């Protein structure tokens, strides 16, 4: 049950706690108390009925900068047999046979409905884009982008292995991405001719005016350094579209001097980074009958200290790459804080789940300034320890100044997709 009932607009959320970075003026503390007026779907000067929130926290609606809606919720028919990355990859590829337009649309819509109820306003999803399922998946997600317009902004990025660049289907995928005004994505890993493949990918994106998104070094092998090579290729070519790199797990296993030198190159090249701590901890350093030793989380503090824009995102949900999750950015905030030690650090990490994520994806900004859309998430928690101690199931989500229905979709709705599964 929601913790508060709000009046019709215009009204004022009085005495609320917000992150200091959301305010135009500078503050010495991490959190500040303010009054937020809401009128005509936007934030305004305090007006109308005053609702004393007694210090309750308010955050801007969330932006999830790295997801896989096309894979989401296939777990009932495609479980990972041993929890490893290779098994996940093989299991998903086998499940592609079930990816009709209707199947992808039903699962992706289920995911978006959950994200919306949790307080997310914008999502970038990667889309497996090889072989026979390409048109079905892109068609389903393009339809959902139209259906959810005005509630959840949906952005699609292609996902192909780096060596797919030499396949006859690669240019067709690049054209499809341009047609849908999407993002040209690729998985980079060490193969003998990796630099040529990366340069070709940059050229294909540049010719079409497309931003790029890489899955990069999703391994604990310290010799995997495609992140470094991506930065070098961007600097060499002068590629001027936004580049987002995700995972970067191997960086955490490298010699400190080498890792920091790579990060310096990443900063110089202007790359943006998204960390996926929940999925990385699920897959990385998984060995049967052995407790994991390493977290697989990239060097977010060192990156942020060098001015690199770092965001955090959900990644996979209920599929072979991650058996859990619900596209709930509060869960991502809570787990990222614990896993990556975002506490006892700089004061503006919370922007990595909204405004910074919006910037790196090209979505509209996510502040709390006057005139901005009143897209907010309200919590009874009054500070970070209270917020992170519980799931915040009683949060209130406001979109365009109005409280939305937060009823989550029932998993049983998807049962028909798995009726013939083993």
MODAVEN-V301045 format. One record per residue. RES is the residue in one letter. PHI is phi in whole degrees, -180 to 180 (* if undefined). PSI is psi in whole degrees, 0 to 359 (none if undefined). D_CENTER is the distance of its C-alpha to the mean C-alpha in Angstrom with 1 decimal. Layout:
{{RES	PHI	PSI	D_CENTER} {RES	PHI	PSI	D_CENTER}}
This chain:
{{X	*	138	27.1} {X	-62	148	25.8} {X	-84	351	27.4} {X	-153	149	28.8} {X	-107	130	30.2} {X	-107	149	29.8} {X	-78	176	32.5} {X	-72	147	32.4} {X	-69	152	31.3} {X	-79	147	32.5} {X	-153	171	31.9} {X	-124	126	30.9} {X	-82	101	28.6} {X	-93	146	30.8} {X	58	49	30.5} {X	-100	155	26.7} {X	-101	126	24.8} {X	-133	156	22.0} {X	-63	139	20.3} {X	-60	330	22.7} {X	-66	343	20.3} {X	-79	351	20.0} {X	-102	144	23.7} {X	-65	320	25.6} {X	-83	153	28.2} {X	-81	151	27.7} {X	-136	153	28.2} {X	-84	342	29.3} {X	-105	165	27.3} {X	-73	318	23.7} {X	-118	144	24.1} {X	-133	156	26.5} {X	-97	132	28.4} {X	-144	171	28.5} {X	-111	131	29.6} {X	-116	113	27.3} {X	-81	146	29.2} {X	-130	123	27.8} {X	-151	137	29.8} {X	54	37	29.3} {X	79	6	25.6} {X	-129	163	25.0} {X	-75	140	25.3} {X	-146	179	28.9} {X	-61	147	31.8} {X	-52	131	32.8} {X	-163	169	34.9} {X	67	202	35.9} {X	-66	134	35.9} {X	-94	122	34.8} {X	-110	111	32.8} {X	-76	113	33.0} {X	-90	358	29.7} {X	54	37	31.4} {X	87	6	28.6} {X	-59	144	25.7} {X	-80	146	22.3} {X	-130	129	20.4} {X	-121	150	16.8} {X	-63	151	15.3} {X	-55	150	13.2} {X	-86	159	9.5} {X	-125	123	6.8} {X	-103	105	3.3} {X	-89	0	2.9} {X	-157	104	3.1} {X	-137	176	5.3} {X	-138	75	9.1} {X	-64	331	11.0} {X	-70	334	14.1} {X	-91	340	14.5} {X	-53	135	13.6} {X	70	22	16.7} {X	-85	359	19.1} {X	-52	319	20.0} {X	-58	334	23.4} {X	-113	354	24.7} {X	-145	64	22.8} {X	-78	147	22.6} {X	-71	123	22.2} {X	-69	336	25.8} {X	-142	4	25.3} {X	82	5	21.7} {X	-91	163	21.6} {X	-63	313	19.4} {X	-62	319	22.3} {X	-66	322	23.1} {X	-62	314	19.6} {X	-61	313	19.8} {X	-67	322	23.3} {X	-66	318	22.7} {X	-65	316	20.0} {X	-61	323	22.2} {X	-67	326	25.1} {X	-76	346	23.3} {X	-53	332	22.7} {X	-60	337	26.3} {X	-94	359	25.2} {X	-86	74	22.5} {X	-78	168	24.6} {X	-58	318	23.2} {X	-67	320	24.0} {X	-64	310	22.3} {X	-63	317	19.0} {X	-63	317	19.3} {X	-64	316	20.3} {X	-71	319	17.5} {X	-67	320	14.7} {X	-64	321	16.5} {X	-57	315	16.8} {X	-65	315	13.0} {X	-65	321	12.6} {X	-60	320	15.7} {X	-66	314	14.3} {X	-60	316	11.1} {X	-60	314	13.7} {X	-64	330	16.1} {X	-81	345	13.9} {X	114	18	13.4} {X	-92	137	10.2} {X	-112	345	11.5} {X	-151	143	9.1} {X	-140	133	6.7} {X	-102	126	6.4} {X	-117	137	7.9} {X	-81	149	9.9} {X	-130	115	13.5} {X	-53	125	16.2} {X	-133	45	18.8} {X	-123	145	22.0} {X	64	220	25.3} {X	-79	341	26.2} {X	-91	1	23.1} {X	-59	304	21.6} {X	-62	320	23.3} {X	-62	314	22.8} {X	-67	314	19.0} {X	-66	324	18.7} {X	-64	316	21.3} {X	-63	316	19.7} {X	-74	326	16.4} {X	-64	321	18.4} {X	-63	317	20.5} {X	-67	324	17.7} {X	-59	319	16.4} {X	-69	317	19.9} {X	-65	327	20.4} {X	-96	1	17.5} {X	-56	134	18.2} {X	92	347	19.0} {X	-119	305	16.9} {X	-129	120	13.3} {X	-81	125	12.7} {X	-113	131	11.5} {X	-126	134	11.0} {X	-111	140	11.9} {X	-127	132	12.0} {X	-67	153	14.8} {X	-133	111	14.7} {X	-135	151	18.2} {X	-65	152	19.9} {X	-62	325	21.3} {X	-78	358	24.8} {X	-72	346	24.2} {X	-56	327	24.9} {X	-84	356	28.6} {X	-77	149	28.4} {X	-64	342	30.0} {X	-85	351	27.0} {X	-63	311	24.7} {X	-64	327	26.1} {X	-64	320	25.9} {X	-64	315	22.2} {X	-60	320	21.9} {X	-66	321	24.2} {X	-64	318	22.2} {X	-61	314	19.0} {X	-63	320	21.2} {X	-60	322	22.8} {X	-94	8	19.6} {X	53	47	18.5} {X	-100	205	15.4} {X	-124	136	14.0} {X	-87	110	16.0} {X	-111	157	14.2} {X	-157	149	16.0} {X	-97	121	16.2} {X	-106	135	18.5} {X	-155	162	20.9} {X	-69	113	24.5} {X	-128	160	26.9} {X	-54	325	30.3} {X	-113	36	29.6} {X	-63	322	26.0} {X	-63	317	26.8} {X	-61	320	28.4} {X	-67	318	25.4} {X	-66	317	23.0} {X	-63	321	25.5} {X	-64	321	25.9} {X	-65	317	22.2} {X	-63	319	22.3} {X	-63	317	25.5} {X	-63	320	24.2} {X	-69	316	21.3} {X	-62	321	23.7} {X	-65	335	26.3} {X	-108	2	24.0} {X	67	37	22.4} {X	-105	143	18.9} {X	-71	163	15.9} {X	-123	147	14.8} {X	-138	122	11.8} {X	-110	136	13.0} {X	-84	121	12.4} {X	-130	127	14.9} {X	50	50	17.5} {X	-83	68	15.8} {X	-160	159	19.2} {X	-96	9	21.4} {X	-79	112	24.1} {X	-65	343	24.8} {X	-79	350	26.5} {X	-80	110	23.3} {X	-129	42	22.8} {X	-72	337	21.1} {X	-59	313	18.8} {X	-60	317	22.2} {X	-68	323	23.4} {X	-60	313	20.6} {X	-60	316	21.3} {X	-64	321	25.0} {X	-68	321	24.7} {X	-64	317	22.9} {X	-66	320	25.6} {X	-66	321	28.3} {X	-92	343	27.5} {X	70	24	26.4} {X	-53	128	23.4} {X	-115	11	22.4} {X	-93	158	19.2} {X	-61	140	15.8} {X	-126	123	14.5} {X	-113	131	11.1} {X	-118	135	11.6} {X	-117	155	9.6} {X	79	277	11.3} {X	55	41	14.7} {X	-67	320	16.3} {X	-62	336	19.9} {X	-57	326	20.0} {X	-72	348	20.4} {X	-105	357	23.5} {X	-88	162	25.3} {X	-53	139	28.2} {X	-56	315	27.1} {X	-63	320	29.0} {X	-68	315	27.4} {X	-61	316	23.8} {X	-69	326	24.5} {X	-65	321	26.2} {X	-64	317	23.2} {X	-62	322	21.0} {X	-60	319	23.7} {X	-65	320	23.5} {X	-60	317	19.7} {X	-65	316	20.5} {X	-62	322	23.5} {X	-78	350	21.7} {X	75	24	19.1} {X	-74	150	16.1} {X	-107	153	12.7} {X	-127	138	10.8} {X	-121	129	7.4} {X	-101	139	8.5} {X	-123	72	7.8} {X	-67	328	11.0} {X	-70	312	11.5} {X	-67	320	11.6} {X	-62	319	13.4} {X	-71	334	16.0} {X	-72	318	16.6} {X	-95	322	17.5} {X	-79	146	18.8} {X	57	33	22.4} {X	-91	116	23.2} {X	-132	132	27.0} {X	-55	133	29.1} {X	64	21	31.2} {X	-134	135	29.9} {X	-69	133	27.8} {X	-63	144	24.8} {X	-101	330	25.5} {X	-120	149	22.4} {X	-85	330	18.9} {X	77	9	17.2} {X	-92	135	14.9} {X	-72	176	15.1} {X	-87	71	17.3} {X	-67	323	15.1} {X	-66	315	18.2} {X	-65	324	20.2} {X	-66	312	17.6} {X	-62	323	17.3} {X	-63	338	21.1} {X	-98	11	21.5} {X	85	7	19.6} {X	-74	135	16.5} {X	-78	117	13.5} {X	-115	128	11.1} {X	-122	167	7.6} {X	-126	148	6.1} {X	-148	173	3.2} {X	-74	319	5.1} {X	67	228	6.0} {X	-83	157	9.5} {X	-139	123	11.5} {X	49	54	15.3} {X	-144	180	16.0} {X	-63	338	17.8} {X	-82	336	15.0} {X	-159	117	14.1} {X	-80	358	16.7} {X	-127	198	15.2} {X	88	161	12.4} {X	-150	25	12.1} {X	53	40	8.7} {X	-102	108	10.3} {X	-69	340	8.6} {X	-66	321	12.2} {X	-62	318	12.2} {X	-63	316	9.2} {X	-60	312	11.3} {X	-63	312	14.4} {X	-72	320	13.7} {X	-63	321	12.2} {X	-62	317	15.3} {X	-75	317	17.6} {X	-73	316	16.5} {X	-100	7	16.1} {X	55	53	18.8} {X	-75	341	17.2} {X	-73	167	20.2} {X	52	40	23.5} {X	-140	200	21.7} {X	-63	160	21.1} {X	-84	347	20.8} {X	-110	25	17.7} {X	-60	331	14.8} {X	-62	339	13.7} {X	-68	341	12.9} {X	-68	349	9.9} {X	-108	2	8.1} {X	-145	279	9.6} {X	-68	314	12.0} {X	-64	318	11.0} {X	-60	322	7.4} {X	-65	317	9.8} {X	-61	314	12.2} {X	-72	339	10.5} {X	-99	349	9.6} {X	86	17	12.9} {X	-81	167	12.4} {X	-65	154	15.1} {X	-65	163	15.3} {X	-130	57	14.7} {X	-97	190	17.9} {X	-123	33	20.7} {X	-82	158	23.5} {X	-59	134	26.3} {X	96	345	25.8} {X	-74	156	22.0} {X	-60	138	20.9} {X	-82	72	21.4} {X	-110	100	17.9} {X	-133	158	18.0} {X	-125	125	17.4} {X	-107	141	20.7} {X	-131	147	21.5} {X	-72	338	24.9} {X	-59	146	23.9} {X	-112	356	25.4} {X	-160	174	23.8} {X	-63	314	21.1} {X	-58	320	23.1} {X	-68	320	23.8} {X	-65	318	20.2} {X	-86	351	19.0} {X	-80	338	22.0} {X	-132	163	21.4} {X	-70	348	18.8} {X	60	46	19.7} {X	-67	341	20.6} {X	-97	17	22.8} {X	-59	157	20.4} {X	-114	130	21.3} {X	-109	126	18.9} {X	-114	127	20.5} {X	-126	129	19.6} {X	52	37	22.1} {X	82	3	24.3} {X	-122	142	24.7} {X	-71	131	23.8} {X	-97	162	22.0} {X	-76	123	22.9} {X	-100	21	20.5} {X	-65	125	22.0} {X	-84	147	19.6} {X	-66	149	20.5} {X	-87	132	22.8} {X	-56	332	22.1} {X	-61	338	25.6} {X	-61	335	24.6} {X	-95	358	23.3} {X	-57	326	26.4} {X	-65	339	28.1} {X	-76	345	25.7} {X	-117	13	26.9} {X	-62	330	30.6} {X	-106	13	31.7} {X	-77	152	29.5} {X	-68	none	31.5}}
